[in-house]
């Protein structure tokens, strides 16, 4: 079945003590789909995203990547091996980039492929060149992160994630920490990925970007998916009152 | 009797050899205490209790007792249980382990200060805990604590004079031997002090160079 979802979240729930941050969420993402998750802060959207690679483990529910359960219950040692293998297929981009400051751009990109895929230094360097070309930063290959702008750092972080040839890319507010004039260069890279049919799940505050790029939009609030659908519907004609309220606040000023 | 520094030059060779031994001991103990400090720090933070506890006892022993006593124990004491170490080796081990414990404290705080995002960034790429620690966390932690470690190394250089008491003919013992021949303590102690000062300058210059080199990579 080619229609089988690449990411399948089944009845995901998470709570910290009595605080429920995710309440019975199910979500299927098909290959090549681009899904935006929007919602007010504290709605659980980042937690849901971080549950996909088990960075924030769920309290209950299942996460599947194709036919592998990501959050399988295993003894510690086996789980370690399992999750490290699974995570190689799931690229993640963070709000604060999380580039390794002690490594230059080339080594930031090639460290994981070299360590985990056993490729040679020559192959790894070629990989770095390929990925940096993609994000338009080949001339920065020998720079250290401290010498880059925020937008450049985030593009390197994307290149680093792509170098593992992931099946899915997760974006956790990738442009939220950037100065406004640097947002566009990162958005362009993400749009380019969209055109290459990379499967992407994007947590974002940028409604304009979500509208332009995504196939589906989920609006989350208080740990539940309040409404979901194609961007035309969610942004132009939302059915739910909470969605309308949220969008009214967020679309103000953005044409 | 006035001061007469012309008694020093005839012993310049002996003092120079002593200075070389001081440098050799300091460098060896510095290397031991640097890598030892990393190992101790990782064990103190991440090892299971059963391994952590003996190490804590050991750390407490080396922090809570005089270095001089530790040197005596290693050099004279260990012979009784059949471990007969050359004085130089005993000195390096004593100084090295003593400063291992101090460096470990500093490196631990450095490890804890590495941003949590670094760990997440590495783990999401698929690196294991150990790989993350080795390639991401420890290298960053060590870079961030080079200045305080450098201060420890300068203290180590000065403490290396203590190994004179177990008979390593380093700078302090060499000057004492010259004094016993000439009965000129002031001149030779001042000469030895000047040598320590020069070695210290070299050490500081080296540390500054390391700091400059890692400045970009932080």
Interface residues (C-beta under 8 A of the other chain):
Chain A: X53 X55 X80 X84 X85 X87 X88 X90 X91 X92 X94 X96 X98 X99 X100 X101 X102 X103 X104 X111 X112 X115 X116 X144 X146 X147 X157 X160 X161 X164
Chain B: X115 X117 X118 X120 X121 X122 X123 X124 X125 X126 X127 X128 X129 X131 X135 X136 X139 X140 X143 X214 X216 X217 X218
